Each structure stands twice: as C-alpha cells, then as structure tokens.
Amino acid sequence: MKSFDKILLFDSRMLQRNIKDGKITNTEINKYLATLPDRSSEAESISIDSDEENECPETGKESAE
C-alpha cells in the first residue's frame, strides 16, 4: 500500500466511510493507533476566557448559536 493511501485510509475524516466500504476494520484501526507514539508531553495547554467564548474574533460581537 502506498504511504499516501495509508494516510487516507486512517484519516479521521474518512474512517467511517472506509469501514462502511470494507476497506478497513476496527481491529486494523486499533492496531494502527497502537503504533502511534505518545506525544502528550509535547501538548500545550490553553485557557479560554468564558466571557469571550461566544465572541467572534473578527467582529467582537457575540455569535448566535
């Protein structure tokens, strides 16, 4: 399998379609995920000010939800 094809096969946006089409199984997904390195130590925490949570950064107005 080509490297790019493998990337698309496991792309989170494509997983459900690939499972439905029989291109991949949940077992294969779990095996693939187990091979990924743990990068949690490289994660950066962010905080969100609750007053600005619904504010549009471009207009400064509260967004409608």
Steps between C-alpha positions, in 0.01 A plus 500: 500500500631843411584727791251767388225239463572378853472855632160540333388159623554605862399865456248579777274672247486184288488221761125443506482490121796263478343268759166508317670428168690206652839659440597478868383336821487625857771248586731651236426849632585395856824338382594817313421723799715279722800571276473878538745663742371662819553872449292619794811648663531735202143630533443860598219600734283796416233679697189664366350801669131419542401862427649472153385145430215597266662812362596518134869600478439699180202708610522483879127426507348200671431218257155348470489131588 
